[in-house]
Amino acid sequence: MSRAHQDAPHGERLQIFEALITLGLMVVLIFCLSVYVISLPVKATLMLAVVCLFLNREKTFSYGVLPLIVIPLYGAAVSWFFPCWRPDGWTILERPLFTILCVLMVSVVLSKAAGWRYHVIAFGILFICLIGAIGDCLGYDMTSLLPFTMPDDPYFDQVTNYSFGASRVRGFFPESGVLGAVSLGIATSIALGAWVLISQRRHRGATATLLAALAIGGIMLALTLTKSGLFMIMGGMVVFFIVLAVSRNRACRTTAVVGSISAVLVLAALLSAPGDLGSYFRAEVGTALNLQAQTGQTGGSGLATRIECWKLAVYAVGYYPLGVGGWGVDNVLNRTTAVVPTPEMRLFFDQDMYGLKSALANLVAQTGVVGISLLGFWIWWSFLAPVLRHLKSGTRTDTLLAGLYGASAGLSIIFLFTCELYPSYALLLFFKLHADAIAERIRGTVHEEPTGSLSDLPATELVAP
């Protein structure tokens, strides 16, 4: 018997072992992305990270993964060396390491994976989010099950209520905005991918996926009453239609016009809806139109807090281009009077929690131009380059895929802009790999004559290198 035949059973057993580990990582990943967790126990984090690095191998150092690992590592290094008060070393490292672990788990589970894994993770997260929202609506305090203690301060109760007195539905997250953005962002991504497959006559499972994503997304939108969730839907759809509108394919341009009109009608229906749903969105539009009143001196609303946080982030990168880390915000406040902390900001700053209510604002302040450059490169490589590549062909297939990559970019940027308490980079990688999977599934299955010149890229070249 040859050595190759002797090694074959060993290789098969190793593949089975890796598959079982991957399934275990899927369960952990679903939990980490559907329930607010800032870190896992030290030993568990290190063990899972080593396992992921072994399984991920060279993919860890690819352009699609490495920048999302370097950003939190660089932020931790700045936090350690920036001249300011800082906590102990593990406190500095726990959230960056948890974020890196989530990125690695997404890469291991979904890189070159079968389509069913995306559906298991997506609908697993959506199901847990839905359970949390329903429990909240029934009067149960779902946050009491979280592995951390909510701030014991009367003001915190105020920021978890709407202006008309109703309690915000938060599920297993500390803020309703995160619940809405996570659930509706995933639902939008999955629904768009399913619609692209259906349009290319890849109906197997796609119709059921589309209907399930629309159903759960609609329920979550009605239950959460959050502008973050609505922004996720709008961000994904608007960019999708913009890409289709600028393409050379006439059918796709028509789809963009019809879709845009439909989106406007749906938005108008939401604004005119009776009950809490319509009241909330009308109040938010009124607040956005009255920005001058949203200042730190007057208290304002959550919008006032975010305006002051973004001003603080801009001043931070201006004073300290390399970043201030997670605890250097006080240094920036001491150098400017243009930023007036709102009561919500003062509540958390007094407890040495210097989050700026946005993962993107945190990245700007904490990592400076280094983090901004790394994120910009990753977005270009992961989304914008594929969009331009697909648009060159001019076929309907390529144009729809370009729209899907564009929508994924819109979802990623809006999510970073609206959410903070979440391992955001892991969800960004999910959006990217999901778009790759859709492109891979339909690559070469539909052959159309391009409407451009013969020098354009062929229709079969669908994915970025």
Backbone hydrogen bonds, N-H to C=O, Kabsch-Sander energy under -0.5 kcal/mol:
donor,donor_aa,acceptor,acceptor_aa,energy
6,Q,2,S,-1.6
7,D,3,R,-2.1
8,A,4,A,-1.0
10,H,6,Q,-0.6
11,G,7,D,-2.3
12,E,8,A,-2.3
13,R,9,P,-2.5
14,L,10,H,-2.2
15,Q,11,G,-2.1
16,I,12,E,-2.3
17,F,13,R,-2.5
18,E,14,L,-2.5
19,A,15,Q,-2.2
20,L,16,I,-2.3
21,I,17,F,-2.1
22,T,18,E,-2.3
23,L,19,A,-2.1
24,G,20,L,-2.0
25,L,21,I,-2.3
26,M,22,T,-1.9
27,V,23,L,-1.6
28,V,24,G,-2.0
29,L,25,L,-2.8
30,I,26,M,-2.6
31,F,27,V,-1.9
32,C,28,V,-2.5
33,L,29,L,-2.0
34,S,30,I,-0.8
34,S,31,F,-0.8
35,V,31,F,-1.4
36,Y,172,F,-1.7
45,T,41,P,-2.9
46,L,42,V,-2.5
47,M,43,K,-2.4
48,L,44,A,-2.6
49,A,45,T,-2.3
50,V,46,L,-2.2
51,V,47,M,-2.2
52,C,48,L,-2.6
53,L,49,A,-2.5
54,F,50,V,-2.1
55,L,51,V,-2.4
56,N,52,C,-3.0
57,R,53,L,-1.8
59,K,56,N,-2.0
60,T,57,R,-1.5
61,F,58,E,-1.4
62,S,59,K,-1.5
65,V,62,S,-1.2
66,L,62,S,-2.6
68,L,65,V,-0.8
69,I,65,V,-0.8
69,I,66,L,-1.3
70,V,66,L,-2.5
71,I,67,P,-2.1
73,L,69,I,-1.4
74,Y,70,V,-3.0
75,G,71,I,-2.3
76,A,72,P,-2.1
77,A,73,L,-2.0
78,V,74,Y,-2.5
79,S,75,G,-2.2
80,W,76,A,-1.6
81,F,77,A,-1.9
82,F,78,V,-2.7
84,C,82,F,-1.6
92,I,88,D,-1.6
93,L,89,G,-1.8
94,E,90,W,-2.5
95,R,91,T,-0.6
97,L,93,L,-2.7
98,F,94,E,-1.9
99,T,95,R,-2.6
100,I,96,P,-2.5
101,L,97,L,-2.5
102,C,98,F,-2.3
103,V,99,T,-2.2
104,L,100,I,-2.6
105,M,101,L,-2.5
106,V,102,C,-2.3
107,S,103,V,-2.3
108,V,104,L,-2.7
109,V,105,M,-2.7
110,L,106,V,-2.5
111,S,107,S,-1.8
113,A,110,L,-1.8
117,R,114,A,-1.4
118,Y,114,A,-0.7
119,H,115,G,-1.4
120,V,116,W,-2.5
121,I,117,R,-2.5
122,A,118,Y,-2.8
123,F,119,H,-2.7
124,G,120,V,-1.7
125,I,121,I,-2.4
126,L,122,A,-2.4
127,F,123,F,-2.3
128,I,124,G,-2.0
129,C,125,I,-2.6
130,L,126,L,-2.4
131,I,127,F,-2.5
132,G,128,I,-2.4
133,A,129,C,-2.3
134,I,130,L,-2.7
135,G,131,I,-2.5
136,D,132,G,-2.0
137,C,133,A,-2.3
138,L,134,I,-1.8
139,G,136,D,-1.6
140,Y,135,G,-2.5
142,M,140,Y,-1.4
144,S,141,D,-1.3
145,L,142,M,-1.6
146,L,143,T,-1.5
148,F,146,L,-0.7
153,D,151,P,-1.4
156,F,153,D,-1.0
157,D,153,D,-0.8
157,D,154,P,-0.6
158,Q,154,P,-0.9
158,Q,155,Y,-0.6
159,V,155,Y,-1.6
160,T,156,F,-0.6
161,N,158,Q,-1.5
162,Y,166,A,-3.1
165,G,162,Y,-1.9
168,R,160,T,-2.6
170,R,168,R,-0.7
173,F,170,R,-2.0
179,L,175,E,-1.4
180,G,176,S,-2.7
181,A,177,G,-2.6
182,V,178,V,-2.7
183,S,179,L,-2.2
184,L,180,G,-2.3
185,G,181,A,-1.8
186,I,182,V,-2.2
187,A,183,S,-2.3
188,T,184,L,-2.2
189,S,185,G,-2.2
190,I,186,I,-2.7
191,A,187,A,-2.4
192,L,188,T,-2.5
193,G,189,S,-2.2
194,A,190,I,-2.4
195,W,191,A,-2.4
196,V,192,L,-2.3
197,L,193,G,-2.0
198,I,194,A,-2.5
199,S,195,W,-2.5
200,Q,196,V,-1.1
201,R,198,I,-2.0
202,R,197,L,-3.1
203,H,201,R,-0.8
205,G,203,H,-0.5
206,A,203,H,-0.6
207,T,203,H,-1.1
209,T,205,G,-2.0
210,L,206,A,-2.6
211,L,207,T,-2.4
212,A,208,A,-2.4
213,A,209,T,-2.6
214,L,210,L,-2.4
215,A,211,L,-2.4
216,I,212,A,-2.6
217,G,213,A,-2.5
218,G,214,L,-2.4
219,I,215,A,-2.2
220,M,216,I,-2.6
221,L,217,G,-2.3
222,A,218,G,-2.0
223,L,219,I,-2.2
224,T,220,M,-2.7
225,L,221,L,-1.4
230,L,226,T,-1.5
231,F,227,K,-2.7
232,M,228,S,-1.8
233,I,229,G,-1.9
234,M,230,L,-2.8
235,G,231,F,-3.4
236,G,232,M,-2.3
237,M,233,I,-2.6
238,V,234,M,-3.1
239,V,235,G,-1.7
240,F,236,G,-1.8
241,F,237,M,-2.6
242,I,238,V,-2.3
243,V,239,V,-2.5
244,L,240,F,-1.9
245,A,241,F,-2.4
246,V,242,I,-1.7
247,S,244,L,-0.9
250,R,248,R,-0.6
253,R,249,N,-2.0
254,T,250,R,-2.2
255,T,251,A,-2.2
256,A,252,C,-2.2
257,V,253,R,-1.9
258,V,254,T,-2.6
259,G,255,T,-2.8
260,S,256,A,-2.3
261,I,257,V,-2.2
262,S,258,V,-2.3
263,A,259,G,-2.4
264,V,260,S,-2.2
265,L,261,I,-2.1
266,V,262,S,-2.3
267,L,263,A,-2.5
268,A,264,V,-2.4
269,A,265,L,-2.1
270,L,266,V,-2.1
271,L,267,L,-2.2
272,S,268,A,-1.6
273,A,270,L,-0.8
278,G,274,P,-0.6
279,S,275,G,-2.0
280,Y,276,D,-2.7
281,F,277,L,-1.8
282,R,278,G,-2.5
283,A,279,S,-2.1
284,E,280,Y,-2.2
285,V,281,F,-2.1
286,G,282,R,-2.1
287,T,283,A,-2.1
288,A,284,E,-2.4
289,L,285,V,-1.8
290,N,287,T,-1.1
291,L,288,A,-0.5
293,A,290,N,-1.0
294,Q,291,L,-1.6
295,T,293,A,-1.4
299,G,295,T,-0.7
300,G,298,T,-1.2
305,T,301,S,-1.5
306,R,302,G,-2.0
307,I,303,L,-2.2
308,E,304,A,-2.3
309,C,305,T,-2.3
310,W,306,R,-2.2
311,K,307,I,-2.1
312,L,308,E,-2.2
313,A,309,C,-2.2
314,V,310,W,-2.4
315,Y,311,K,-2.4
316,A,312,L,-2.2
317,V,313,A,-2.1
318,G,314,V,-1.6
319,Y,315,Y,-2.6
320,Y,316,A,-3.1
323,G,320,Y,-2.3
324,V,365,A,-2.0
325,G,366,Q,-1.5
328,G,325,G,-0.5
331,N,328,G,-0.7
332,V,328,G,-0.9
332,V,329,V,-0.6
333,L,329,V,-2.2
334,N,330,D,-2.0
335,R,332,V,-1.3
336,T,332,V,-0.6
336,T,333,L,-0.7
340,V,338,A,-0.6
346,R,342,T,-2.8
347,L,343,P,-2.2
348,F,344,E,-1.6
349,F,345,M,-3.1
350,D,346,R,-2.2
351,Q,348,F,-0.9
352,D,349,F,-2.0
353,M,348,F,-2.5
354,Y,352,D,-0.6
359,A,416,L,-0.7
359,A,419,C,-3.2
360,L,416,L,-2.4
362,N,358,S,-2.5
363,L,359,A,-2.1
364,V,360,L,-2.3
365,A,361,A,-2.5
366,Q,362,N,-3.2
367,T,363,L,-2.2
368,G,363,L,-0.5
368,G,364,V,-1.0
369,V,321,P,-2.9
370,V,367,T,-0.9
371,G,367,T,-1.3
372,I,368,G,-2.1
373,S,369,V,-2.3
374,L,370,V,-2.2
375,L,371,G,-2.5
376,G,372,I,-2.6
377,F,373,S,-2.5
378,W,374,L,-2.3
379,I,375,L,-2.6
380,W,376,G,-2.2
381,W,377,F,-2.9
382,S,378,W,-2.8
383,F,379,I,-2.3
384,L,379,I,-1.8
385,A,380,W,-3.0
387,V,383,F,-2.1
388,L,384,L,-2.3
389,R,385,A,-2.3
390,H,386,P,-2.6
391,L,387,V,-2.2
392,K,388,L,-1.1
393,S,389,R,-0.5
393,S,390,H,-0.9
394,G,390,H,-0.8
399,T,395,T,-2.2
400,L,396,R,-2.3
401,L,397,T,-2.0
402,A,398,D,-2.5
403,G,399,T,-2.3
404,L,400,L,-2.0
405,Y,401,L,-2.4
406,G,402,A,-2.5
407,A,403,G,-2.7
408,S,404,L,-2.2
409,A,405,Y,-2.0
410,G,406,G,-2.4
411,L,407,A,-2.8
412,S,408,S,-2.2
413,I,409,A,-2.4
414,I,410,G,-2.5
415,F,411,L,-2.3
416,L,412,S,-2.3
417,F,413,I,-2.1
418,T,414,I,-2.2
419,C,415,F,-2.3
422,Y,420,E,-2.3
424,S,422,Y,-2.4
426,A,423,P,-1.4
427,L,423,P,-0.9
427,L,424,S,-0.5
428,L,424,S,-2.0
429,L,425,Y,-2.1
430,F,426,A,-1.7
431,F,427,L,-2.2
432,K,428,L,-2.0
433,L,429,L,-2.8
434,H,430,F,-2.5
435,A,431,F,-1.9
436,D,432,K,-2.2
437,A,433,L,-2.3
438,I,434,H,-2.1
439,A,435,A,-2.3
440,E,436,D,-2.6
441,R,437,A,-2.1
442,I,438,I,-1.6
443,R,439,A,-0.8
445,T,442,I,-1.8
446,V,442,I,-0.6
448,E,446,V,-0.6
452,G,393,S,-0.8
456,D,453,S,-1.5
461,E,458,P,-1.4
462,L,460,T,-1.4
